[in-house]
Amino acid sequence: MPALRELLRAAWRRAVQMARLSIGVPDYDTYVAHMRRHHPEREVMSYARFFDERMRARYRAGGGRCC
């Protein structure tokens, strides 16, 4: 049963990640893992700062237009 529980937990995490990406919400856990693996000398942003930066980057290019 523990193996099944871990399998379901991993599937749930993947489904949540896909749902967030499909609506444009960045994945903070992936960012943290990347930073720790590839840039250990750099400080990891807080979730609030990360989310704010990602939203600014997403909407900066569009200039605030609707369509």
C-alpha positions in Angstrom: 0.0 0.0 0.0 2.8 2.6 0.6 3.9 2.2 -3.0 0.4 2.9 -4.3 0.1 5.9 -2.0 3.4 7.3 -3.3 2.3 6.7 -6.9 -1.0 8.5 -6.3 0.8 11.3 -4.6 3.2 11.7 -7.5 0.3 11.6 -10.0 -1.5 14.3 -8.0 1.5 16.6 -7.9 2.0 16.2 -11.7 -1.7 16.9 -12.3 -1.5 20.1 -10.2 1.6 21.2 -11.9 0.0 20.7 -15.4 -3.1 22.6 -14.3 -1.1 25.5 -13.0 1.0 25.7 -16.2 -2.1 25.5 -18.4 -3.6 28.6 -16.7 -0.3 30.4 -16.5 0.6 30.1 -12.8 4.3 29.4 -12.5 5.6 26.4 -10.5 7.5 27.6 -7.5 8.7 24.1 -6.5 10.3 23.6 -9.9 12.0 27.0 -9.6 13.4 26.2 -6.1 14.7 22.8 -7.3 16.3 24.4 -10.3 18.0 27.1 -8.3 19.3 24.7 -5.7 20.7 22.4 -8.4 22.1 24.8 -10.9 22.7 28.1 -8.9 23.4 27.1 -5.3 25.3 30.4 -4.7 22.3 32.5 -5.5 19.5 33.3 -3.1 16.1 31.7 -3.7 13.2 34.2 -4.0 10.3 34.0 -1.7 7.1 32.6 -3.2 5.5 36.1 -3.1 8.5 37.7 -4.9 8.7 34.8 -7.4 5.0 35.0 -8.2 5.1 38.8 -8.6 8.1 38.6 -10.9 6.6 35.9 -13.1 3.3 37.9 -13.4 5.2 41.0 -14.3 7.2 39.1 -17.0 4.1 37.5 -18.4 2.1 40.7 -18.8 5.0 43.2 -19.5 5.2 42.2 -23.2 1.5 42.6 -23.8 1.3 46.2 -22.6 -1.9 45.5 -20.6 -4.1 44.9 -23.7 -7.1 42.6 -23.5 -6.7 40.6 -26.7 
